Amino acid sequence: MRQTRQVIILCTILIFAFSNAFAIENHKYSTQPITNKGEKWRIGYLEGGPYSNYPTNLRALVEALSEMRWIDEADLPPQTSEDDTSQLWAWICEKTKSKYIQFISDAYWSSNWENELRFKNKQAVIDRLNTQKDIDLMLAMGLRPVRILQTTSIQCRL
C-alpha cells in the first residue's frame, strides 16, 4: 500500500513537471516582457495598513521584475522601516526604469488599519479605476484590499 502511494505521488509530480516544461517550451505561458498595446502597463498599490512582510514582498517583486527584464536593474535602497511601504513605493515610482511598466506614484493607498480611512480609500480606488481608467494592474496586500478589488462596481478593461 505504501509503495503504491509513493508511485502515485511520483507519477503526479512527473506529470506536472513535464506538462510545465512543455508549456514553457511552447511559450504558452511566456513571461517575456510585452507592452499593453504599445503602452506601458500602469500599476497601483493598495494595502490595509503597514505590515511586516509587505515591504519585503514589494522588494521581491521589483527584484523579480528586474530579473525577468520587465524593468531595468534597480538597486533598491536600504529598508528604512520594517512595515511601511510608502517610502519604498515612492522610490520605486521615481527610480525604476522600464519600457513595459510604470508604477504610478499617486496610485498608492494605505488605510493604516483604520476603518474610516479604509472606506475613503475604497471609494477612491473604485472611482479611479472606473473614471480615470489609467491603472492596468493593482497590487493588493491583504484580504481587505483584495475584497475591495473584487467588488462588482469596478468596471475592468479586458
N, C-alpha and C positions, 0 to 999 in steps of 0.2 A: 504494500500500500504506500509506504513512504517513498519507495523508488519510483512508483507510478506518478506520484505527486511531483517529485523532482523533475521527471521527464516532461511533464505538462508545463511546469514553470519554465524550464529551459526552452521548450518549443515556443512558448509565448514570447519570451524575451527575444529569441531569434527572429520570429515573425515580425515583431515591432522593429527590430534593428534593421532587417532587410527592407521592410516597407519604407522606413525613414530614409535609408540610403538610396533607395530607388526614387523616392520623391525628390530628394536633394539633387540626385544625378540628373533628373529630368527637368530641374529648375521649376517644378510645380509650385514650390513654396520658397521662392527666392527671397533673400534678404538684401539683394543688391539695391543700392540707393536709386531712387527714382523720384522725379518731381511729381507734383499734383497738377497734372495737365499743364506743365510748363511753369508752374508757380511753386514756391516753397510751401511745404507743409507747415502750418502755423499751430503752435502748441501752447495750451494754457495749463494752469495748475490749480487744484482745489484740495484743501485738506480740512479736517475737522478742527485741528489745532496742533500745536507743536507736539511731536512725539519722537522718542529716541531713535527709532530706525528710519524716519523719513529722510533726514539729510544723507544718511548712508545709502539709502535706496536711490535717491536722486543723483548722487555722485556716481553710483554704479551704473545708472542708466546713461549718463553722459560718457563715461568711460567705454561702455559697450557700443554706443553710437559712434564713438571715435574709432574703435577697433574695426567696426563694420564699414567705416568710411562714409557714414551718413553726415558726420561733422568732421572738420579738421581737428587735428590733435589739439587737445586742450589740457594745459597744466592747471588743474583745479587748485584754488587757494586752500591754505590750511583750514580745517574745520574750526570755526570760532565758537560755535555753540553746539551743545550735544543734541538739541532737539529743534532748533529754529531753522527753517528753510528759507526765510525771506531774503536774507543776505546772499545765500547761495543762488537762489533764483535770480536775483538782480545781477549777480556776476555772470551767470550762465547767459542771460539775455544780452548782456553788453559785450561779453568777451568771446563767446563761441562763434565760429565762422562756418558757414555751410552753403552749399549750392542747393540743398534739398530741404533744410529745416530752419525754422525761425521760432525761437522761444519768445513769447510775447510778454513784455515787461508789465503791462497793465492788465494782464490776464492771470493774475495771481490772487487767490483768495484763501485766507485762513480765518476760521471762526474763533480761534483761541478757546475752544471748548465752551463758548458762550451761546446759549440758545437764541438770544435776541440777534446777535451778530450772524448766527447760522441762518436764520430766516432772511435777513437782509442779503447775505451772500447768495443764498439760494435764488432769490428773485433777481439779483444782479447777474448771476451766471445764466439763468434761463433767458433773461432779457437780452443779454449779449449774444447768446447763441442763436436766438430767434430773430433779432433785429439786425445786428451788425453782420452776423454770419461770416465772421472773419477768423474763426478758430476751427481748425480741422480735427484736432485731437485734444482731449482733456486728460491730464494725468489726475487721477482721483486717489488720494491717500486716505484710507479709512472707509469704514462701512457707510457712514452717513453721507459723505461726498458721493459714493457710488450710488446710493439711493436717490440723491438729488439728480444725478445724471440719468437715472433710469426713468425719470418722470415722463409721463406721456405728453406734457406740454412743451417739450423740446422738439422743434422741427428740424430733424437732421437732414443734411445734404448727403445723397448717396452717389 
